[in-house]
């Protein structure tokens, strides 16, 4: 692998990691009041964790990428497992949240291509997906860290496989590539 390719992958990985963190921060800013004051707070309290708001914001972060939250309740006659997307099912959360991951990942793709010096779309298609290298590990880690558990009573967490495949690979690959192609299309502007 050439030094140029290593540099491109490193830039893409940094852009992907930055995109993950920035998207989480934006989702946090737009949803924390709803998480603390609305229905979602009851979920955290039912799991026995009063300080779980940042984790539930993580659920919303993944929900914005169409990754459901798997809620499992282990209470006889009342328990069960369900998959929930809080943005789709809660009127207090704005559907604008769905636009944040694509927008930030597209910007990460643009940044990757610009820093790399990409000038043609064939290179952009190779450089843009490098955003996955930084986004995927954080998506996998986030899916685990955003677990809220109440011992044997139940737990809630982003659906792991979907978090890894859809949020960790598909979203950054597609939107990172779109961003890189946009950067080359408007590179001389």
C-alpha positions as CSV (number, residue, x, y, z in Angstrom):
1,X,0.0,0.0,0.0
2,X,1.4,3.4,-1.0
3,X,1.9,6.3,1.4
4,X,-0.7,8.2,-0.5
5,X,-3.3,5.4,0.1
6,X,-2.4,5.2,3.8
7,X,-2.8,8.9,4.1
8,X,-6.2,8.8,2.4
9,X,-7.4,6.0,4.7
10,X,-6.1,7.9,7.8
11,X,-7.9,11.1,6.7
12,X,-11.1,9.1,6.0
13,X,-10.9,7.4,9.4
14,X,-10.4,10.7,11.2
15,X,-13.3,12.3,9.3
16,X,-15.5,9.3,10.1
17,X,-14.7,9.4,13.8
18,X,-15.3,13.1,13.8
19,X,-18.6,12.7,12.0
20,X,-19.7,10.1,14.6
21,X,-18.9,12.4,17.5
22,X,-20.4,15.5,15.9
23,X,-23.6,13.7,14.9
24,X,-24.0,12.4,18.5
25,X,-23.4,15.9,19.9
26,X,-26.0,17.4,17.5
27,X,-28.5,14.7,18.3
28,X,-27.9,15.2,22.0
29,X,-28.4,19.0,21.6
30,X,-31.7,18.5,19.8
31,X,-33.1,15.7,21.9
32,X,-31.8,15.8,25.5
33,X,-34.7,17.9,26.7
34,X,-37.2,15.4,25.3
35,X,-35.3,12.5,26.7
36,X,-35.2,14.1,30.2
37,X,-38.7,15.5,30.3
38,X,-40.8,13.1,28.2
39,X,-41.7,9.4,27.9
40,X,-38.1,8.3,27.4
41,X,-37.2,9.3,30.9
42,X,-39.7,6.7,32.2
43,X,-37.8,4.1,30.3
44,X,-34.6,5.0,32.0
45,X,-36.2,5.1,35.4
46,X,-37.9,1.7,34.8
47,X,-34.4,0.3,34.1
48,X,-33.2,1.8,37.4
49,X,-30.7,4.3,36.0
50,X,-31.5,7.9,36.7
51,X,-28.4,9.0,34.8
52,X,-29.1,7.1,31.6
53,X,-30.1,10.1,29.5
54,X,-26.9,10.2,27.5
55,X,-27.4,6.5,26.7
56,X,-31.0,7.0,25.6
57,X,-29.7,9.9,23.4
58,X,-27.5,7.2,21.9
59,X,-30.6,5.2,21.1
60,X,-32.1,8.3,19.3
61,X,-28.7,8.7,17.5
62,X,-29.0,5.2,16.1
63,X,-32.7,5.6,15.5
64,X,-31.8,8.6,13.2
65,X,-30.0,6.0,11.1
66,X,-33.0,3.6,11.1
67,X,-31.4,1.3,13.7
68,X,-34.1,0.2,16.1
69,X,-33.7,0.0,19.9
70,X,-34.3,-3.5,21.3
71,X,-36.2,-3.3,24.5
72,X,-36.4,-6.5,26.5
73,X,-38.5,-6.8,29.7
74,X,-38.2,-9.9,31.8
75,X,-41.3,-9.6,33.9
76,X,-43.7,-12.6,34.0
77,X,-46.9,-12.0,32.0
78,X,-45.8,-8.5,31.1
79,X,-42.4,-9.0,29.5
80,X,-41.2,-9.5,26.0
81,X,-39.0,-8.0,23.4
82,X,-39.8,-5.2,21.0
83,X,-37.9,-3.1,18.5
84,X,-38.6,0.6,18.7
85,X,-37.6,3.7,16.8
86,X,-38.3,6.6,19.2
87,X,-38.1,9.2,16.5
88,X,-40.9,7.5,14.5
89,X,-43.0,6.8,17.5
90,X,-42.6,10.0,19.6
91,X,-44.0,13.2,18.3
92,X,-41.7,15.2,20.6
93,X,-38.6,14.1,18.6
94,X,-38.2,16.0,15.3
95,X,-37.9,14.0,12.1
96,X,-35.1,16.4,11.2
97,X,-32.9,14.1,13.3
98,X,-33.0,11.7,10.3
99,X,-31.1,14.3,8.3
100,X,-28.2,14.8,10.6
101,X,-26.2,11.6,10.0
102,X,-26.4,11.9,6.2
103,X,-25.5,15.6,6.3
104,X,-22.5,15.2,8.6
105,X,-21.3,12.0,6.8
106,X,-21.5,13.8,3.5
107,X,-19.5,16.7,5.0
108,X,-16.9,14.1,6.2
109,X,-16.7,12.7,2.6
110,X,-16.2,16.2,1.3
111,X,-13.5,16.9,3.9
112,X,-11.8,13.6,3.1
113,X,-11.7,14.3,-0.6
114,X,-10.5,17.9,-0.2
115,X,-7.7,17.0,2.3
116,X,-6.7,14.1,0.0
117,X,-6.6,16.4,-3.0
118,X,-9.0,14.2,-4.9
119,X,-9.8,15.8,-8.3
120,X,-11.6,13.0,-10.2
121,X,-14.7,11.1,-9.4
122,X,-13.1,7.6,-9.9
123,X,-10.7,8.5,-7.0
124,X,-13.5,10.0,-5.0
125,X,-15.4,6.6,-5.2
126,X,-12.3,5.0,-3.6
127,X,-11.6,7.7,-1.0
128,X,-15.1,8.4,0.2
129,X,-15.8,5.0,1.7
130,X,-12.7,5.4,4.0
131,X,-15.0,7.3,6.3
132,X,-16.2,3.9,7.4
133,X,-12.8,3.2,9.0
134,X,-13.5,5.8,11.7
135,X,-17.3,5.5,12.0
136,X,-17.6,1.7,12.2
137,X,-15.6,1.1,15.4
138,X,-17.4,3.9,17.2
139,X,-20.8,2.6,16.0
140,X,-19.9,-0.9,17.4
141,X,-18.6,0.6,20.6
142,X,-21.7,3.0,20.9
143,X,-24.1,0.1,20.4
144,X,-22.6,-1.6,23.4
145,X,-22.1,1.6,25.5
146,X,-25.6,2.8,25.0
147,X,-27.0,-0.3,26.7
148,X,-29.2,0.4,29.7
149,X,-29.7,-2.6,32.0
150,X,-31.8,-3.3,35.1
151,X,-30.2,-6.6,36.0
152,X,-32.6,-9.5,35.5
153,X,-35.6,-7.2,34.9
154,X,-34.6,-6.2,31.4
155,X,-32.5,-4.0,29.2
156,X,-32.6,-1.7,26.2
157,X,-29.9,-1.1,23.6
158,X,-29.5,-0.4,19.9
159,X,-30.0,-3.5,17.8
160,X,-26.3,-4.6,17.5
161,X,-26.2,-6.2,14.1
162,X,-28.2,-3.4,12.5
163,X,-26.0,-0.8,14.3
164,X,-22.9,-2.3,12.9
165,X,-24.1,-3.0,9.4
166,X,-26.5,-0.1,8.7
167,X,-25.0,2.7,10.9
168,X,-21.4,1.5,10.9
169,X,-20.9,0.5,7.3
170,X,-23.8,1.4,4.9
171,X,-24.4,5.0,6.1
172,X,-20.8,6.1,6.1
173,X,-19.9,4.3,2.9
174,X,-22.8,5.8,1.0
175,X,-22.7,9.3,2.3
176,X,-18.9,9.5,2.6
177,X,-18.7,8.5,-1.1
178,X,-21.5,11.1,-2.0
179,X,-19.5,13.7,-0.2
180,X,-16.3,12.8,-1.9
181,X,-18.0,12.9,-5.3
182,X,-19.5,16.3,-4.5
183,X,-16.1,17.6,-3.5
184,X,-14.7,16.6,-6.9
185,X,-17.7,18.0,-8.8
186,X,-17.3,21.4,-7.2
187,X,-13.6,21.2,-6.5
188,X,-12.7,24.1,-8.7
189,X,-15.5,26.4,-7.5
